[in-house]
Amino acid sequence: MRPKILDDVYGQDHILAPGKPLRAAVKNKVPHSMVFWGPPGSGKTTLARIISNEFEAQLLTLSAVESGIKDIRQAITEGQKARRENRATVLFVDEVHRFNKSQQDAFLPHIECGDLIFIGATTENPGFELNSALLSRLKVYVLKKLQLDDLQKIIDRSIQLGSKFLPPDFDISDEAREILVQCAGGDARRVLNFIEVAASFVQAQGVSKVNANLAAEIAGQPLSRFDKRGDTFFELISAMHKSVRGSDPDASLYWLARMFTGGCDPLYVARRVVRIASEDIGNADPNALNVALNAWDTYHRLGTPEGELAIAQAVVYLACCPKSNAVYSAFNLASEDAKTHGSLDVPMHLRNAPTRMMKDLGYGAKYRYAHDEQGGYAHGETYFPSGMERKHYYKPVERGVEKRIKAYMEKLRRQDKSASN
């Protein structure tokens, strides 16, 4: 079932559509090393194989889960040999984030000199999991989970290409298809596994068509998860989030119950609840974050069903809290400025000076230690880089704890204004 050419790949149009960078590089035979970051079943391994074929290169594969430095050296040696023979080598490293720093560093000179076209695959954020030296030599391509239409096409293709292996007249009803693609969670591998199991069920039961009940059994999810309106998982989590934001504990509990009875992973909900505590409540009630984290921890300790009650408790608490998105909005504004002004140097007075040489160079000079200042505040001091005007991203609301924070910050700013005069 694995696609052999780019035109047979479903999904990932943001990098594979005509004119997009990866397709252009492959079609124009312009090799470069890269890392694919995306969820399971999104096509990382498939793309590596296709790229290797397009470049007419030998393909070497390593799994960072099972491989060590000896395997890395052997792959490098094969790449060097092929290069001497004017042949290209694609080295595909699955789960590349599992390699430690020294293992990642072993690839650096061989990527640099062209011994290897390095292609890594990871489900984790490369910015956190790959060291900066390796990351600087790779182009990061973000793969997305497959859309429902893409999964439907994969089902059609699997039935067409696998017809000689499937029972005669094998078919899947529209309702059953909807259940299978919903339960696949954007994972092509998972939907293909569903088809394989479905074929076995059909053959064993002597029927030719997979219906909704059989599809629900195959997918291991209650049929009630998909009602007539076609509610999806992400619509349910959105409804719960918006109910909490809207301070309606009853609706919040309803949508939470819908997710739990539908087979949703409670840990996913727990992570989302922590996000809500920061995004929609923030410093209006700083305890909300503690409640959310405690619920997450409680579920880890108790599991289902006992731990689900702790998540429900956190959802109710968050729904009843005063709301503020001031921190969320402030962080977004600061992030935009960081992208725009990211190259500005840290002012000398804010730099640490752990060595004598750094002190002699002026690091930390004229820094005002706030605890030694009157009232514990260095009036008029600036902490932004030179060349960037002082900004006020954070604007506390008149609710909850932030009401007191707002009054305090306004007092400090009045003192700053007096100091500047």
Residue, then its C-alpha position, 0 to 999 in steps of 0.5 A: m500500500r505504500p506510495k512509490i511516487l509523490d503523486d500517490v501521496y495523500g495529504q501534506d499539500h503544504i509541502l508537496a503541492p506543485g510549487k511547494p519547496l519539498r516537491a520542487a527540490v525532489k523534482n529538480k534533483v536538488p538534494h538536501s538533508m532534512v527532518f520530518w516532524g509529524p504524528p504517527g502515520s503521516g508519511k515520514t517513512t514513505l517520503a524518505r523512501i520516495i526521495s531516495n528513489e527520486f535521487e537514485a540513491q542507496l537507502l540506508t535506514l537506522s532506528a534510533v531506538e535500536s541503533g548505537i554508535k557502531d551502527i552509525r559508523q557503519a552507515i557513514t562508512e557505506g555512505q563514504k564508499a558510495r560517494r567515492e563511486n559517485r553514488a548518493t546515499v540517503l540515510f533515514v533515521d527513524e525516531v531521531h530524537r532518541f539519539n543522544k548528543s554525541q550520537q547526533d554529533a557523529f553525523l555532522p561532518h558527513i552531512e556537511c561534506g555530502d557523504l550522506i543525505f540525512i533524513g530524520a523522522t520524529t514525533e517530537n519537536p526538533g527544536f527541543e530534541l535535536n541539538s543546535a549543530l545538527l538542526s542547523r544543517l537540516k531543513v525542518y518539514v512539519l507533517k500534519k495528521l491526515q485529513l478525513d478526505d485523505l483517509q477516505k482516499i487511502i481506504d479506496r486505494s487499499i481496496q483497489l490495490g488489495s482486491k486480490f487479497l480481499p474477500p470477494d465483493f468486499d465493501i465498506s458502508d459510508e457510515a462505517r467509513e466515517i467511523l474508521v476514519q474518525c477513529a484513525g486520528g489522522d494516522a494512515r497506518r492505523v486506517l490500513n490496519f482497520i481495513e486488514v482487520a475488517a477483511s478478516f472479520v468479513q471473511a470469518q462471518g461470511v458477509s461482504k460489507v462492513n457495516a457501522n456496528l462492525a466498524a465500531e467493533i474493529a476500531g475499538q470505539p463506542l458507536s455513540r461517539f459519532d452521532k448524526r451531526g458528525d461531531t468530531f473529537f476536536e469539535l467536542i474538545s472545542a466545545m468543552h474549552k469554550s464552555v469553561r471560558g464562558s464560565d458554564p460548569d454544567a455545559s463544561l461537564y457535559w462535553l467532558a462526559r461526552m469525550f470520556t464516554g466516547g473513548c477519548d484519552p483522559l491524558y489529552v483532556a488533562r493537558r488541555v485543561v492545563r492549557i485552559a488554566s493559563e490561556d483563559i484564567g492566568n493570573a486572575d486566579p493563579n491557583a487554577l494552574n495548580v488545580a489543573l496540574n494536580a488533576w493531571d497528576t491524580y489521573h496518572r496515579l489512579g487511572t480510569p475511572e477514578g482519576e477522571l473525577a479529578i479532571a472533572q473537578a478541575v474543569v468545574y473549578l476552572a469554569c467557576c474562576p474569574k477569567s483573564n487572557a492577559v498573559y496569553s495576549a501579552f505572550n503573543l505580542a512578546s513573541e511577535d517582537a522577539k521574531t522581529h527584534g530577535s537579533l538585538d544584544v542583551p544590554m551589558h548591565l543585564r549580562n552575568a559576569p561569572t569570570r574576571m575577564m567578563k567583569d573587565l569587559g563590562y558585563g553586569a556593570k551598573y546593574r541595579y539590584a532591585h532588593d537594595e533599592q527603596g521599596g524593592y524596585a529600581h525606579g526608571e531602570t530599563y530591561f529591554p535591549s538598546g534600540m527597542e522601546r519599552k513595551h507594556y505587553y501585559k495588561p491585567v484585567e479588573r478581575g480576581v487577583e489581576k485586579r491587585i496586580k494591575a494596581y501594583m503595576e500602575k503604581l510602579r509605572r508612576q514611579d518610573k515616570s517620576a524618575s524619568n522627570 
